Amino acid sequence: MPQLTTAIAGLRMTTPLMLASGTVGYGHEYEGLIDFSAVGAIVTKTITPAPRTGNAPPRLCETAGGLLNSIGLENVGLSAFLESELPRAAGLGAPVIASVAGDRDGAFADLTAAVAERDETSAVELNVSCPNVERRSTPLWADPDRVTAIVGASRSKTPKPLLVKLSPNVTDAVPVALAAQEAGADALVVANTMPAMRIDTSLRAPALGNVTGGLSGAALLPINLALVWKLAGAVSIPIVGSGGVRAVDDALEYLLAGAVAVQAGTVLFSDPDAPRRIVEGLLQRMEEEGVVNVTEYVGRAREYAK
Amino acid sequence: MHVACSPELTLRRPFSIAGVPATGEIEILFEIRGAGTESLAARDEGESVSVLGPLGNAFTADPERFPILVAGGIGVAGLRLLARHIADGDDEALLLAGARDAVRLLDAALPRTGRDGGLRILTATDDGSAGFEGTVCRLLRRTLDEIDRPPRLYACGPIGMIREVAGIAAEHGVPCEVSLEERMACGVGACRGCVVRTVDGYRTVCADGPVFDATRLVFEGGATCPN
């Protein structure tokens, strides 16, 4: 049987398919619907120090080939996460990666320390790229100096694998990616959603309560794939591809571009069985192609890189 | 029920269970209103669709009070199972079904017009083309003035109607449950997308609802999605 085992720093995953933060809640909401044995790791909803109520509704708007959301990091806050959500997530059978976001830059390290010291946490993902809460003119995800400080401070708090989730909404992603790498990140998640909006023409008003939101789903795949392609040639740490993974082929595109694993998210909304379907499809594809180890796909299209 | 109306669509569409004609069968009732319902309406008999559910909560029975069901337009879909359940039993209830005109009244969807078991149905149309002339909320006010038993209200319909029914219930000091609709993604409370504002903070329509005690809701305007 072909091997799907994938490792990111010390994080060993039985498959290269992870579930993206924000789409899977704290995992247990999907118990009985998602086959967690097909899942390499669950990335839980981003946690902030205090509970957040999130943005005003409407928070969702479907668009051609995708979805806009402006949830605004609604979450239960650190203490409720540690007390009840994290133990439940860990009981689902897949490693848990805790996603965190500070309400100020200094809070990322405190959050990292708090979630990483727990046995149930296999790794930490720093969400420096949520498009729905940032209000500065130069956002965090486009500021290499702030990313350096945040990643460096968080790195010093734990030996566990540290992932940094980047934004596609930058002119050049390389400086931020290098900043994260040099500050000690073990892997990059490429990438978060893209700022976007729709307008309700009958009300002559934005379709989302927060006016703009983040675009996810199929429409995001080519954008984030190009970003994975670019960053795979610029950094030496592993890259996790994320954005619009709905089928085996989508996952393979990210792997061939240089990602060692992928995250699926929005697809769960139409098909909670997608993880099992994608992983079974991947095994079948590997058998057909005589591929013994899934890592053989990683970066195999890069000979065309200019 | 969360229905995958088309493989082309990113999201499923939420529908109330409008009937259970036989064991293992459910009915949904919908108005063609966008890409999801258009696609669902175009399906042929015998085709398969993926359905997730049942999700969320349900109306609360209250044997001490006389049930008045208030439906606006396609909102009758959210009350039809309850109406059917009452009509099949010994209990008495009243269904007030309102619509803009007789064509939109969905007569065929009602358990039956007139009296059906313990269920009495009164209709209202804005243009008077069928039943009471006026909104279903005006019909509700008149009904509450005439009734001699303590009632309990159950409402489903457009948000403007829900807001008005909630106001009427508050004026009369009558308990009222409403079934709400929102743009929905996961259907299981994970993504926090389909929230409504309540006095306890944001609550999801998919997992905490769709039925809410009207006194807990904080009403606010909102845009709809272009699709």
Interface residues (C-beta under 8 A of the other chain):
Chain A: G22 T23 V24 G25 Y26 E29 Y30 L33 K45 T53 G54 A56 P57 P58 R59 L60 C61 E62 T63 A64 G65 G66 L67 N69 I71 E74 R198 I199 D200 T201 S202 L203 A205 P206 A207 L208 G209 G217 A218 T266 L268 F269 S270 D271 P272
Chain B: A4 P7 L9 T10 L11 R12 A35 S50 L52 E182 R183 M184 A185 C186 G187 V188 G189 A190 C191 R192 G193 C194 V195 V196 R197 G201 Y202 A207 E220 G222 A223 T224 C225 P226 N227
